[in-house]
């Protein structure tokens, strides 16, 4: 996960100061030294680190903190607030045109994931805002880009405007916007040409497209794994085109996160969206405050709630609650719930959004094996309807059949059956007990 190293270092640092009744200037100085090292290790721009540490230090040794009842927590509050400011302060939303369509120009270097991100963003606009986007293939120098966008359009059942690779990008943009107006599209997303590096010809062409299309937004797609190079690229594009936003891709990968913390400060361009995986729905709006909370180990409950609202059927959730109360929960119900939870995103990422999860025994640095979840699903799908409804009928011969049908082993089938039975007992206890705390716990098959 992005920011993992930074998050670990910062959380270790703030833990030392959190419970202190009194905080001295020496304590703050020591903490700032650790924060500075953590940010530099995360590949954050040196000047950005220097300014950040200076601001936190000035606030942390002020009267507001030193005279408070809980100075340790006040220092942490200052760090969180300044980290939020560093990443933009508040969410920066898409500027919507007064008269449709809203035109978004997508720019970036080759390999950053620009074409895929264009499709992801269009999909997000359609799902979240119920809009009708038009994808425009204006990268004529890489025929594969046109084909890729057309393929994405088919996967998303979305219109793609293309004139092939023999028409200039400026003319493609002109005709695409006219087409969007005629077909009542709300958004036009222009996938422009990329290069292996920033050059004069590229910028001249992009400037011409900008002049004709008069875009409401110009989004630079940047690979977060490129670190400080991402900041340099952002600076170059911003100077030439006047960027209105940045989309960071691969923020779920093995990246130190320095680009996300530097781009806003260096270019004064907000990060508007982040890509968090390969799937076409793996993109989300960037919330600086929520990201600051996650970095400092405070969780991200709002994003978790939004994911649940978007992926969990409320009526089915109520039905499930009733089944839990009556202990009539079946393997069919379990399979359905597992599918809904998986649709919310990687499980280890969801755990990271729960406040304090990193400090809970057994949850720190937990790695959820998606293959193991697949095995659980395969075992359940290999059961007959009767077996799913009444697991008690599954005898030795049935267990062998289920194991063979699911490509697993009998011990794995036995383990799932036992865990499912334990879970049902736990549900029964939870609904029958009105006072006191339940001892012990339940280990889910996929944890």
C-alpha positions as CSV (number, residue, x, y, z in Angstrom):
1,X,0.0,0.0,0.0
2,X,1.2,3.5,-0.7
3,X,2.6,5.5,2.2
4,X,3.2,2.2,4.1
5,X,6.8,3.1,5.1
6,X,5.9,6.7,5.9
7,X,2.9,5.7,7.9
8,X,4.9,3.2,10.0
9,X,7.6,5.8,10.8
10,X,5.1,8.6,11.6
11,X,2.9,6.3,13.7
12,X,6.0,5.1,15.7
13,X,7.0,8.8,16.2
14,X,3.6,10.1,17.4
15,X,3.1,7.1,19.7
16,X,6.0,8.3,21.8
17,X,4.4,11.7,22.3
18,X,0.7,10.8,22.4
19,X,0.3,10.1,26.1
20,X,2.6,12.7,27.5
21,X,1.1,15.0,30.1
22,X,3.8,17.6,29.3
23,X,5.7,18.1,26.1
24,X,9.0,20.0,26.1
25,X,10.6,21.8,23.2
26,X,13.2,19.0,23.3
27,X,10.4,16.4,22.8
28,X,9.0,18.4,19.8
29,X,12.5,18.8,18.3
30,X,13.1,15.1,18.6
31,X,9.7,14.3,17.0
32,X,10.4,16.8,14.1
33,X,13.7,15.1,13.4
34,X,11.9,11.8,13.0
35,X,9.2,13.3,10.9
36,X,11.8,15.0,8.7
37,X,13.6,11.7,8.1
38,X,10.3,9.8,7.5
39,X,9.3,12.3,4.8
40,X,12.7,12.3,3.1
41,X,12.7,8.5,3.0
42,X,9.2,8.7,1.4
43,X,10.9,10.7,-1.4
44,X,9.1,13.9,-0.5
45,X,10.7,17.0,-2.1
46,X,13.5,18.4,0.2
47,X,12.1,22.0,0.1
48,X,8.6,20.7,0.9
49,X,9.9,18.8,3.9
50,X,11.8,21.8,5.2
51,X,8.7,24.1,5.0
52,X,6.5,21.4,6.5
53,X,8.7,20.8,9.5
54,X,9.1,24.5,10.1
55,X,5.3,25.1,10.1
56,X,4.7,22.2,12.4
57,X,7.5,23.1,14.7
58,X,6.3,26.7,15.1
59,X,2.8,25.6,15.9
60,X,3.8,22.7,18.2
61,X,5.8,24.9,20.6
62,X,3.3,27.7,20.6
63,X,1.0,28.5,23.6
64,X,-2.0,26.7,22.0
65,X,-0.2,23.4,22.4
66,X,2.0,23.9,25.5
67,X,-0.8,25.2,27.7
68,X,-3.4,22.6,26.6
69,X,-4.4,19.7,28.9
70,X,-3.2,17.1,26.4
71,X,-0.2,18.6,24.6
72,X,0.9,15.3,23.2
73,X,-2.5,14.9,21.3
74,X,-2.3,18.6,20.3
75,X,1.0,18.1,18.6
76,X,-0.5,15.1,16.7
77,X,-3.5,17.3,15.7
78,X,-1.0,19.9,14.4
79,X,0.8,17.3,12.3
80,X,-2.4,16.0,10.9
81,X,-3.7,19.5,10.0
82,X,-0.4,20.5,8.3
83,X,-0.2,17.1,6.4
84,X,-3.7,17.8,5.2
85,X,-2.8,21.3,4.0
86,X,0.3,19.9,2.3
87,X,-1.9,17.6,0.2
88,X,-4.3,20.4,-0.7
89,X,-6.5,21.0,2.3
90,X,-9.8,19.8,1.0
91,X,-11.2,17.8,-1.9
92,X,-10.9,19.5,-5.2
93,X,-13.9,18.6,-7.4
94,X,-14.3,18.7,-11.2
95,X,-15.2,22.1,-12.6
96,X,-18.5,21.5,-14.4
97,X,-19.2,23.7,-17.5
98,X,-22.3,25.9,-17.3
99,X,-23.3,24.5,-20.7
100,X,-22.8,20.8,-21.5
101,X,-20.6,19.1,-22.3
102,X,-17.8,19.5,-19.7
103,X,-14.5,19.0,-21.6
104,X,-11.7,17.2,-19.8
105,X,-8.3,17.0,-21.5
106,X,-6.2,14.0,-20.3
107,X,-2.4,14.5,-20.7
108,X,0.7,12.7,-19.5
109,X,3.8,10.7,-20.5
110,X,3.6,7.2,-22.0
111,X,3.4,4.4,-19.4
112,X,1.6,6.4,-16.7
113,X,-1.7,4.7,-17.5
114,X,-3.4,7.7,-19.2
115,X,-5.6,5.8,-21.5
116,X,-6.8,3.3,-18.8
117,X,-7.3,6.2,-16.4
118,X,-9.4,8.0,-19.0
119,X,-11.8,5.0,-19.1
120,X,-11.8,4.7,-15.3
121,X,-12.7,8.3,-14.8
122,X,-15.5,8.1,-17.4
123,X,-16.8,5.0,-15.6
124,X,-16.7,6.9,-12.2
125,X,-18.6,9.9,-13.6
126,X,-21.3,7.6,-15.0
127,X,-21.6,5.5,-11.8
128,X,-21.3,8.2,-9.2
129,X,-23.0,11.1,-11.0
130,X,-25.2,9.3,-13.5
131,X,-23.6,11.1,-16.4
132,X,-23.1,10.3,-20.1
133,X,-19.4,10.6,-21.0
134,X,-17.8,10.4,-24.4
135,X,-14.3,8.9,-24.7
136,X,-12.2,10.6,-27.5
137,X,-9.2,8.8,-29.1
138,X,-6.9,11.7,-29.9
139,X,-3.6,9.8,-29.6
140,X,-2.9,9.2,-33.3
141,X,0.8,8.4,-32.9
142,X,0.3,5.1,-31.0
143,X,-2.3,3.1,-32.9
144,X,-2.5,0.7,-29.9
145,X,-3.9,3.7,-27.8
146,X,-6.8,4.1,-30.1
147,X,-7.5,0.3,-30.1
148,X,-7.1,0.3,-26.3
149,X,-9.6,3.1,-25.8
150,X,-12.1,1.4,-28.1
151,X,-11.7,-1.9,-26.1
152,X,-12.3,0.0,-22.9
153,X,-15.4,1.6,-24.4
154,X,-16.8,-1.9,-25.3
155,X,-16.0,-3.2,-21.8
156,X,-17.8,-0.2,-20.2
157,X,-20.6,-0.1,-22.9
158,X,-19.6,3.5,-23.4
159,X,-19.3,5.6,-26.6
160,X,-15.9,6.2,-28.1
161,X,-15.2,8.8,-30.8
162,X,-12.4,8.0,-33.1
163,X,-11.3,9.2,-36.6
164,X,-8.3,6.8,-36.9
165,X,-4.7,7.9,-37.0
166,X,-4.7,10.0,-40.2
167,X,-6.6,13.0,-38.8
168,X,-5.0,15.6,-36.6
169,X,-5.7,15.6,-32.9
170,X,-7.1,19.2,-33.1
171,X,-9.6,18.1,-35.8
172,X,-10.5,15.0,-33.8
173,X,-11.2,17.2,-30.7
174,X,-13.3,19.7,-32.8
175,X,-15.5,17.0,-34.3
176,X,-15.8,15.1,-31.0
177,X,-17.1,18.1,-29.2
178,X,-19.6,18.7,-32.0
179,X,-20.7,15.0,-31.8
180,X,-21.0,15.2,-28.0
181,X,-23.4,18.2,-28.3
182,X,-25.5,16.5,-30.9
183,X,-25.7,13.3,-28.9
184,X,-26.3,15.1,-25.5
185,X,-23.1,13.8,-23.8
186,X,-22.4,15.4,-20.4
187,X,-18.7,15.0,-20.5
188,X,-16.0,14.7,-23.2
189,X,-12.8,13.0,-22.1
190,X,-10.0,13.6,-24.6
191,X,-7.2,11.0,-24.5
192,X,-4.2,12.9,-25.9
193,X,-0.9,11.7,-27.1
194,X,1.9,10.9,-24.7
195,X,5.6,10.8,-25.1
196,X,8.5,9.0,-23.4
197,X,9.6,12.4,-22.2
198,X,8.4,16.0,-22.4
199,X,9.3,17.6,-25.7
200,X,8.5,20.8,-27.7
201,X,6.4,19.1,-30.4
202,X,4.2,17.4,-27.8
203,X,3.6,20.6,-25.9
204,X,2.8,22.6,-29.2
205,X,0.3,20.0,-30.2
206,X,-1.3,19.9,-26.8
207,X,-1.5,23.7,-26.7
208,X,-3.3,23.7,-30.0
209,X,-5.9,21.1,-28.7
210,X,-6.3,23.2,-25.6
211,X,-6.9,26.4,-27.7
212,X,-9.6,24.7,-29.8
213,X,-11.3,22.5,-27.1
214,X,-11.2,25.2,-24.4
215,X,-11.3,22.4,-21.8
216,X,-12.9,23.0,-18.4
217,X,-10.2,20.7,-16.9
218,X,-6.7,19.6,-17.9
219,X,-5.7,16.5,-15.9
220,X,-2.2,15.3,-15.8
221,X,-1.9,11.5,-15.3
222,X,1.2,10.6,-13.3
223,X,2.6,7.3,-12.1
224,X,3.0,7.7,-8.3
225,X,5.9,5.1,-8.4
226,X,8.1,7.5,-10.3
227,X,8.7,9.6,-7.2
228,X,10.4,12.9,-7.7
229,X,10.3,12.5,-11.5
230,X,6.5,12.8,-11.2
231,X,6.9,16.2,-9.6
232,X,9.3,17.3,-12.4
233,X,6.9,16.1,-15.1
234,X,4.0,17.9,-13.4
235,X,6.0,21.1,-13.3
236,X,6.8,20.9,-17.0
237,X,3.2,20.2,-18.1
238,X,1.9,22.9,-15.7
239,X,4.2,25.6,-17.1
240,X,3.2,24.8,-20.7
241,X,-0.5,24.1,-20.3
242,X,-1.7,25.4,-17.0
243,X,-2.9,22.2,-15.3
244,X,-6.1,22.1,-13.3
245,X,-5.6,18.8,-11.6
246,X,-3.5,15.6,-11.2
247,X,-4.5,12.0,-11.3
248,X,-2.0,9.8,-9.5
249,X,-2.0,6.2,-10.7
250,X,-0.6,3.1,-9.0
251,X,-1.1,4.5,-5.5
252,X,-1.8,1.0,-4.4
253,X,1.6,-0.3,-5.4
254,X,5.0,-0.4,-3.7
255,X,5.3,3.4,-3.7
256,X,6.7,5.6,-1.0
257,X,4.1,8.3,-1.7
258,X,6.5,11.2,-2.0
259,X,4.9,12.4,-5.2
260,X,1.4,12.7,-3.6
261,X,2.9,14.8,-0.9
262,X,5.1,17.0,-3.1
263,X,3.0,17.7,-6.3
264,X,0.5,20.1,-4.7
265,X,3.2,22.1,-2.8
266,X,5.5,22.4,-5.8
267,X,3.0,23.0,-8.6
268,X,0.0,24.4,-6.7
269,X,-2.0,21.9,-8.7
270,X,-4.5,19.8,-6.7
271,X,-4.6,16.0,-6.8
272,X,-8.2,15.3,-7.9
273,X,-8.2,11.5,-8.3
274,X,-6.1,8.5,-7.4
275,X,-5.9,5.1,-9.1
276,X,-5.8,2.2,-6.7
277,X,-5.6,-0.9,-8.9
278,X,-6.1,-2.5,-12.3
279,X,-9.9,-2.8,-12.3
280,X,-12.0,-0.2,-14.2
281,X,-13.6,0.9,-10.9
282,X,-10.3,1.2,-9.1
283,X,-10.3,5.0,-9.0
284,X,-11.6,7.4,-6.3
285,X,-11.7,11.1,-5.5
286,X,-8.7,12.3,-3.5
287,X,-9.5,13.6,0.0
288,X,-6.4,15.2,1.6
289,X,-7.8,15.0,5.2
290,X,-8.8,11.3,4.8
291,X,-5.4,10.5,3.4
292,X,-3.7,12.3,6.3
293,X,-5.8,10.3,8.7
294,X,-4.7,7.0,7.1
295,X,-1.1,8.0,7.0
296,X,-1.2,8.7,10.8
297,X,-3.1,5.5,11.5
298,X,-6.4,7.2,12.4
299,X,-8.3,5.2,9.7
300,X,-10.7,6.5,7.0
301,X,-14.2,5.7,8.2
302,X,-15.9,8.1,5.7
303,X,-14.4,6.3,2.6
304,X,-15.2,2.9,4.2
305,X,-18.9,4.0,4.7
306,X,-19.0,5.4,1.1
307,X,-17.7,2.1,-0.3
308,X,-20.3,0.1,1.8
309,X,-23.1,2.4,0.6
310,X,-22.1,1.9,-3.0
311,X,-21.6,-1.9,-2.9
312,X,-23.9,-3.3,-0.2
313,X,-27.6,-3.8,-0.8
314,X,-29.5,-2.2,2.1
315,X,-32.5,-4.5,1.9
316,X,-30.3,-7.6,1.7
317,X,-28.4,-6.3,4.7
318,X,-31.6,-6.0,6.8
319,X,-32.6,-9.5,5.7
320,X,-29.1,-10.8,6.7
321,X,-29.5,-9.1,10.1
322,X,-32.8,-11.0,10.6
323,X,-31.1,-14.3,9.7
324,X,-28.3,-13.6,12.1
325,X,-30.9,-13.0,14.9
326,X,-32.6,-16.3,14.2
327,X,-29.4,-18.2,13.5
328,X,-30.7,-19.2,10.1
329,X,-27.6,-17.9,8.3
330,X,-26.6,-20.2,5.5
331,X,-23.6,-20.8,3.2
332,X,-25.6,-19.0,0.4
333,X,-25.8,-15.9,2.6
334,X,-22.1,-16.2,3.5
335,X,-21.2,-16.4,-0.2
336,X,-23.4,-13.4,-1.1
337,X,-21.8,-11.3,1.7
338,X,-18.3,-12.3,0.8
339,X,-19.0,-11.1,-2.8
340,X,-20.3,-7.7,-1.5
341,X,-17.3,-7.2,0.7
342,X,-14.9,-8.1,-2.0
343,X,-16.6,-5.6,-4.4
344,X,-15.6,-2.9,-2.0
345,X,-11.9,-3.5,-2.7
346,X,-8.9,-5.4,-1.4
347,X,-9.6,-6.6,2.2
348,X,-6.3,-5.5,3.6
349,X,-7.0,-2.0,2.2
350,X,-10.4,-2.0,3.9
351,X,-8.8,-3.0,7.2
352,X,-6.5,-0.1,6.9
353,X,-9.5,2.3,6.9
354,X,-10.6,1.1,10.4
355,X,-9.2,3.5,13.1
356,X,-6.7,1.7,15.2
357,X,-6.7,-1.5,13.2
358,X,-2.9,-1.3,12.8
359,X,-2.6,-1.5,16.6
360,X,-5.1,-4.4,17.1
361,X,-3.5,-7.7,17.9
362,X,-3.4,-9.9,14.8
363,X,-4.4,-7.1,12.4
364,X,-1.1,-5.2,12.2
365,X,0.4,-5.6,8.7
366,X,-2.2,-8.3,7.9
367,X,-2.0,-9.6,4.4
368,X,-5.2,-11.1,3.1
369,X,-4.6,-13.9,0.6
370,X,-7.1,-13.3,-2.2
371,X,-6.4,-16.9,-3.4
372,X,-7.5,-18.2,-0.1
373,X,-10.8,-16.3,-0.4
374,X,-11.1,-17.8,-3.9
375,X,-10.7,-21.3,-2.4
376,X,-13.4,-20.6,0.2
377,X,-15.8,-19.5,-2.6
378,X,-14.9,-22.6,-4.7
379,X,-15.6,-24.9,-1.7
380,X,-19.1,-23.3,-1.2
381,X,-19.9,-23.4,-4.9
382,X,-19.0,-27.1,-5.0
383,X,-21.8,-27.8,-2.4
384,X,-25.3,-28.9,-3.4
385,X,-28.2,-26.6,-2.5
386,X,-29.1,-28.9,0.4
387,X,-25.5,-28.8,1.7
388,X,-25.4,-25.0,1.6
389,X,-28.7,-24.8,3.5
390,X,-27.9,-27.7,6.0
391,X,-24.2,-28.1,6.4
392,X,-24.8,-30.8,9.1
393,X,-25.6,-33.3,6.3
394,X,-22.0,-33.1,4.9
395,X,-20.5,-36.4,5.8
396,X,-17.0,-37.8,5.0
397,X,-17.9,-38.9,1.4
398,X,-19.5,-35.5,0.7
399,X,-16.4,-33.7,2.0
400,X,-14.2,-35.7,-0.4
401,X,-16.5,-34.8,-3.3
402,X,-16.6,-31.1,-2.3
403,X,-12.8,-31.1,-2.0
404,X,-12.3,-32.7,-5.4
405,X,-14.9,-30.4,-7.1
406,X,-13.3,-27.2,-5.6
407,X,-9.6,-28.2,-6.2
408,X,-8.9,-28.1,-2.5
409,X,-8.3,-30.7,0.2
410,X,-10.5,-32.4,2.8
411,X,-8.8,-30.6,5.7
412,X,-9.5,-27.3,4.0
413,X,-13.2,-28.2,3.7
414,X,-13.2,-29.4,7.3
415,X,-11.7,-26.1,8.5
416,X,-14.3,-24.0,6.6
417,X,-17.2,-26.1,8.0
418,X,-15.9,-25.7,11.6
419,X,-15.3,-22.0,11.2
420,X,-18.8,-21.5,9.8
421,X,-20.3,-23.4,12.7
422,X,-18.3,-21.3,15.1
423,X,-19.5,-18.2,13.4
424,X,-23.1,-19.2,13.7
425,X,-22.6,-19.9,17.4
426,X,-21.0,-16.5,17.8
427,X,-24.0,-14.8,16.1
428,X,-26.4,-16.7,18.4
429,X,-24.4,-15.5,21.5
430,X,-24.3,-11.9,20.3
431,X,-28.1,-11.8,19.7
432,X,-29.0,-13.5,23.0
433,X,-26.6,-11.6,25.3
434,X,-27.8,-8.2,26.5
435,X,-25.0,-7.5,29.0
436,X,-21.4,-8.4,29.5
437,X,-18.7,-9.0,27.0
438,X,-18.2,-12.1,24.9
439,X,-15.0,-13.9,25.5
440,X,-12.9,-15.3,22.7
441,X,-13.3,-14.5,19.1
442,X,-14.0,-15.8,15.6
443,X,-11.4,-16.2,13.0
444,X,-13.0,-15.8,9.6
445,X,-11.9,-18.2,6.9
446,X,-10.2,-15.5,4.9
447,X,-8.3,-13.8,7.7
